[in-house]
């Protein structure tokens, strides 16, 4: 019989004002081998964040005094820890608000233990940077250069800081410069197979990337869209071309 794969040395902070939710989530994650830290409100969550240094935060939106959005905003002031938000609402506007504030994923209550674990593992995978391509230093033009070995992006001489998911998206686009990657392909490569139909994630992160590296995000020169199909990074000059991974 194949043994159940456990996830050692990963601490998950579970933040929810409903004790039965905290208990259920904690029990299922402990069965997967994760260590659990708990908080019942936003203020306690910030304290646990600095004391326990979790690898990921599961954060409820609807909490008294300091809601999940306010807590997330405070978290992002001090940490880049991945955050999955829980909510009873499924509105697109709430999802976009959470992602804009720096959430990495969004799960609507009620959810199955399998869905939560699957999403959690996918988010943790995304925070682990991909291995650098064989040629790691790319000078796109005078305004943009990328050093994948150092995970450094320079725009007009200034270093631009990317979130892990933004970096992964840029990595796959540049690794396939000149080729169109479909929406589904990018979602699978960057977010995971479970996200292959979550187009709004891709659209938002393409927007974030363009805002950081393009002179005019509304008229992009680097990340080009192919309507209804996907996106491609402009062709690289000289011998900078990568081997494609699509």
N, C-alpha and C positions, 0 to 999 in steps of 0.2 A: 504493500500500500504506500502511495506517495505521501510523504509528510507535508503538512500544511506549512507553507512558507511564512515565517514570521519576520517582522521588521524591527530589528534590535536598535537600541540607542536613539530612538526618535521620540521626542516629547511633543505631545499635542495639547494645546490649551483650549479647553471647551468653555465658552462663555454664553450662558443663558440664564434667565431669571426663573425658568421653570425647572424645578429639581428633577422631575421625571424625565425630561429631555436630556439633562446633563447625565443622569444615571444610565439611560439607555445608550446614549452615544459613547459614554466612557466604557461601558461594559463591552460593546461591540469592538471598539478600538483596542481594548486590552486583550481581547481574544486574538487580535491580529498581531499582538506583540508590542504595541506602542505603550509608552509611558504617558500617563494622563495628569494634567494639571487643570484645576477647575476654578471658575469665577462666576459669581451670580450677577455681576453688574459691571459697567464700564470702568469705574474707578478701581475696582478690585482686579479687573483684567490688566490694566496698565501696571499695577504693582506686580502681578504674577509674571508679566512679560519681562520685566527687568530682573526679577529674582530667579525665575526658572528657565529663562532663555529658550522658549519652545521653538521647535522646527516649523510649526504651522499653527495657526489660530482658526478655530471654528467659532464664528461670532454671530449671535442672534441680532436681528435688526430691531425688533420690537421689545425694548427694555425701558423701564421707568427711569426717570431722572436724566440719564445719559444714554441715548439710543445707540444702535449699532453704527450708524453713519458717523455720529459724533465721536464715538470710540475709535472707529477706523481712522478718522482724520487725525486723532491724537497719536495713534499707533504709527502712522506714516511720518509723523514729525520726528520719531526716534528710531524707527526700525523698518527694514525691508522684508520682514518675515512674511511668508505667504499667508493670505487670509481667505477663508471660504465663508461666505455669509449665508445665514439661514433666515428664511422669512416665510410668513404665511401668505404673502402676496406674490403674485406671479407676473405683475405688470412689467412690461418692457422698460418703462421709465425708471423703475426702481433698480432693475438690473444695470442699466446704463449709469445711473447715479452711483451705485456701488463700485462699478468698474472704473469710473472716472475718478473716484476718491482713492483708488489703489487696490481694490479687492481683486483677487485672482480668480475667483469663481463664485457661483451663486447657486444655492439649492433651495427649492421651494418645499415647505412642509405641506403635507406629510411626505416623507421620503423613506425608502427602504435602506436597511443597513448596507446592503450590497452596493446601492447607488452611492452612498456616502463614502464607503471605503474605496470604491473605484475612482471617484472624483478626487479624493484625497491623494491617492497614489499618483494620479495623473498630474496634479499640481506639484507634488514633490519632485516628480520626474522633470517637470519644466524648470524647476529652480536649479537643477543640476545642469550646468552649461554643457553644450555639445563639445566634443573634442575639436580642436582647431583643424581646419582643412590643410592639405599639404603645403599650400602657399598661403601664409597667414597675413602678410602685410599687403594691403591693397590701397593704392592711390587712385581713387576714382577720377579726380580732377584737382585743380588748385584749391577747391573749397572743401572737399571731403576725402578723408583717408580713414582706413579701418585696419586695426592691427588685431586679428583674431587671437593670436597667441597671448596677448596681454589684455584682451577684451577691452580695447580702447578705441573710441570713436572720436575723431577730431573734425569739427565743423568750423571752417574759417579760422583755424588756429586755436580754437577753444575746445577743451574736452567736453563731450556731451555724455551725461550719465543715463544709461538705459536700464529699465527694469529687466529682470531675467527673461520674461516673456517677449519683451521688445527685442532683446538681444537675439533670442532664438529665431524670431521671425526674420530679422535682418540677416542672420547667418544663413538661413535656408534660401532667402531671396538672392543674396550675393553669391552663394555657392552654385546657383543655377542662373547666373547673370546671362541675359539675352534670351532665356527660355521662359515661357508662360507656365506658371504653376497654378493649377485650378484651385478654386476655393476649397474643395474637399481635400485636396492633397496638402495644402498648407495647414488646414485644421488638423489633419491627422498627424503631420510632422511636428507641428508646434505644440498643439494642445493634447493630442491623443485621439485614438479611434473613437472614443465615446463622444467626441465633439464634432464629428464630421458634418453635422447639419446645423451647427450653431454659428451661422454666418455673421451674427452681430458681433461676436468676439473678434473675428478677423477684421471686419470693417472698422471697429473701434481702434484696434492696435495698429492698423495701417495708418489711420488718422494720427495716432500718437507719434508714430515714427516719422511721418511726413512733417509734423510740427517741429520735430527736433532736428531733422537733417536737411530739409528742403528750404531754399530761399523763399519760395512762395508755395506753401502747401496746396493751394488751390490750383496751381499750375505746376505740378511736380515734374522734375527732370530726372530723378533717380528711380523712384518707385512708380511704375506705370501700370494703370489698370486696363484690362481687356474686358469690356462690358459683358457681363453675363458669363464670363469664363473664369477669370482669375487675375493674377498680378505677375509682373516680371520686373526684375531690376535691369536697368540699362546695360547694354553690352559693355564689357570692360575692354580697354585698349591694350594693344601689345601682347605680351606673354602673360598677362595677369589672369587669364581665363582659368576657372576651376574645372575639375571634372564634375559633371553633373551627378546629382544623387537622386534624380527622379526617374 
